[in-house]
Amino acid sequence: MSRKDIEARLDRSLANQIDVPRLDRRFDAAVWARIEAAEQKSKATNPVTADVADLAPSRAERASRWLAISNYVGIAVTLAVVLLFVLRTYGGYEPSLNLDMNVSMPVVSEDMVTRITAVLGQLLGVVALAFGLSFTSVGRRLRASFS
């Protein structure tokens, strides 16, 4: 007999020796009945807290509300930009921005722009590398060692 045959026989023998009860709807009903009884007991012992807990929105509800609000703001801004574009393109509307602040724009040399771009490019690369590294096992170990 090979090793795989012996392991298969042992596995079948163990499976035949273990008697696992089947979980059916009666088990589910019993679990839900216990949960309901625990909730009723909790409400009976402290009715004030139970009423407040029923009225206070959950964390998911609050997050959902803020997400909906931010979506509505985004939709409103998008519609305003589309309306402005359509009015400028087809309606001949040209908004006038009369900002008489008499502020001159600073003059930045090409050399300075090149140096700033190089430094910011390297900084962005390092940040992107660190962000990507944080999702690896090495990054998780580093985060765990700092916290």
Secondary structure as GFF3:
##gff-version 3
##sequence-region A 1 147
A	DSSP	alpha_helix	3	17	.	.	.	ID=ss1
A	DSSP	alpha_helix	25	45	.	.	.	ID=ss2
A	DSSP	alpha_helix	47	55	.	.	.	ID=ss3
A	DSSP	alpha_helix	59	90	.	.	.	ID=ss4
A	DSSP	alpha_helix	110	133	.	.	.	ID=ss5
A	DSSP	alpha_helix	137	146	.	.	.	ID=ss6
###
